Amino acid sequence: MKLLARFVFWITGWKIAGGWPAGVRKAVLIAIPHTSNWDLLYARAAFYIMDIPVKFTIKKEIMVGPLGWLIKALGGIAIDRKRLPGKRKQTYTEAMVQMLNEREELVIMVTPEGTRSYAPRWKSGFYHIAQGAGVPVVIGFLDYKKKLAGIGPLIQPDGRMEEQIEEMKAFGRSVTGKYPDQGIR
């Protein structure tokens, strides 16, 4: 996959910027800005090139048969929102915190906008996941104008959610999505 990723970057003229923070074995990786279906191709290729074992979550019901095998090969991991003993079903946030807590190494990729369209307000689940698991948020980015894919700042959630999300958005405004009018403002 790494060779295929290098070929994709070579043929399209994309380059890598930055690298994974030293010593970070578990994190929530936010991929910004998310404005196109092409984002997954370039982001996934970049992470293969940088040797970042990124995973993304998907409902366990979808992870069956050939489609499930393909999704798993690309880094998909099934979310099982099992019932808590005598209680309700787990939320996605709770299930992802549990996944991070149970593993020695895990990098979960999330798109905070939750859509490829312009989203004035980000979903905050990624922040709650990172804070709940005691792991940093690492910013992954795609800059279509410069044809750069890479890793930006690392932010350790400290409870100042709105302020820290604004810091992340400020970084996101410095890069250009495939469809800039749908990106971070």
Sequence and secondary structure as in RCSB ss.txt:
>XXXX:A:sequence
MKLLARFVFWITGWKIAGGWPAGVRKAVLIAIPHTSNWDLLYARAAFYIMDIPVKFTIKKEIMVGPLGWLIKALG
GIAIDRKRLPGKRKQTYTEAMVQMLNEREELVIMVTPEGTRSYAPRWKSGFYHIAQGAGVPVVIGFLDYKKKLAG
IGPLIQPDGRMEEQIEEMKAFGRSVTGKYPDQGIR
>XXXX:A:secstr
 HHHHHHHHHHHT EEES   TT  EEEEEEE   STHHHHHHHHHHHHTT  EEEEEEGGG  HHHHHHHHHTT
EEEE   B TTS B  HHHHHHHHHHH SSEEEEE TTSSSS  SS   HHHHHHHHHT  EEEEEEETTTTEEE
EEEEE   S HHHHHHHHHHHHTTS  SSGGGS  
